[in-house]
Amino acid sequence: MAQSVKLADDIMSLVRREADLHSRSVAGQITHWLKLGRAIEHSDSFDYARITAALEGKLDTTQLQEDEEAAWLDAFTEKMAQPSQAEEAFFANRRMLGRGVGLDAGGNLIHAKDDTPA
């Protein structure tokens, strides 16, 4: 049974470009990349279980081999770019209370903008 999945616009742009380049449908390109990723995760070039353990904090990253470290860094960077539900709730509460919600490039506290009409 077919299922819908939401993907970010930048990811879909990459998928469409590669699909056109390789004469695949969008679904075919996503399936191709999915199979490649799964094959890499199960390959003998590195132990994906070790990368997962490092992401979970169960293995020190200094124990990873070079190729494992590169895969871990990619996954870690992607994971850190997505706020958790707890983080979103925390900052929503700070915005509601009018407290700082981050730092600018100069290290100054940024406050939520008041969008309520005067």
C-alpha positions in Angstrom: 0.0 0.0 0.0 1.4 3.4 -0.9 1.9 6.0 1.9 2.5 9.7 1.9 5.7 11.1 3.5 6.5 14.8 4.1 9.9 15.9 3.0 11.5 19.3 3.2 11.5 21.4 0.0 15.3 21.3 -0.3 15.3 17.5 -0.1 12.5 17.3 -2.8 14.5 19.7 -5.0 17.5 17.3 -4.8 15.3 14.3 -5.4 13.7 15.9 -8.5 17.0 17.0 -9.9 18.6 13.5 -9.5 15.4 11.8 -10.7 15.5 13.8 -13.9 19.3 13.3 -14.3 18.9 9.5 -14.1 15.5 9.2 -15.8 13.8 8.0 -12.7 10.4 8.9 -11.2 10.5 10.8 -7.9 9.4 7.7 -6.1 12.0 5.7 -8.0 14.8 8.1 -6.9 13.7 8.0 -3.3 13.5 4.2 -3.4 17.0 4.1 -5.0 18.5 6.3 -2.3 16.7 4.3 0.4 18.2 1.1 -0.9 21.7 2.6 -1.1 21.5 4.0 2.4 20.4 0.7 3.8 23.2 -1.1 1.9 25.8 1.3 3.3 24.4 0.8 6.8 24.7 -2.9 6.5 28.1 -2.9 4.6 31.4 -4.2 6.0 33.1 -0.8 5.5 31.9 0.3 8.9 29.7 -0.9 11.8 26.5 1.1 11.8 25.6 -0.3 15.2 28.7 1.5 16.5 27.6 4.8 14.9 24.1 4.3 16.5 25.7 3.6 19.9 27.8 6.9 19.5 24.6 8.8 18.7 23.0 7.4 21.8 26.0 8.4 23.9 26.8 4.7 24.6 30.1 4.8 22.8 32.8 7.6 22.9 33.2 9.0 19.5 37.0 8.8 19.9 36.6 5.1 19.5 35.1 5.4 16.0 37.2 4.6 12.9 37.6 7.4 10.4 34.7 6.3 8.1 32.5 5.6 11.1 33.2 9.1 12.5 32.3 10.7 9.2 29.0 8.9 9.1 28.4 9.7 12.8 29.1 13.4 12.2 26.6 13.6 9.3 23.9 11.9 11.4 24.7 14.0 14.5 24.7 17.3 12.5 21.3 16.4 11.0 19.9 15.3 14.4 21.1 18.5 16.2 19.5 20.7 13.4 16.0 19.4 14.4 14.7 20.7 17.8 13.0 18.1 20.0 9.4 18.6 21.2 10.8 19.5 24.6 13.0 22.2 23.1 10.1 23.6 21.1 7.9 23.7 24.1 10.7 25.3 26.2 11.2 28.1 23.7 7.4 28.6 23.1 7.1 29.1 26.8 10.0 31.6 26.8 8.4 33.5 23.9 5.0 33.6 25.7 6.8 35.0 28.8 8.7 37.6 26.7 12.1 36.1 27.7 15.2 35.7 25.6 15.0 33.0 22.9 18.6 32.9 21.6 21.8 34.7 20.8 22.7 36.8 17.8 26.1 36.6 16.1 27.5 39.1 18.6 26.4 37.0 21.6 23.6 39.3 22.5 20.3 37.9 23.9 17.5 37.9 21.3 13.9 38.4 22.6 10.8 37.2 20.8 9.1 39.9 18.7 5.7 41.0 19.9 3.4 40.4 17.0 0.3 41.6 18.8 -1.4 44.7 17.3 -1.0 47.9 19.3 
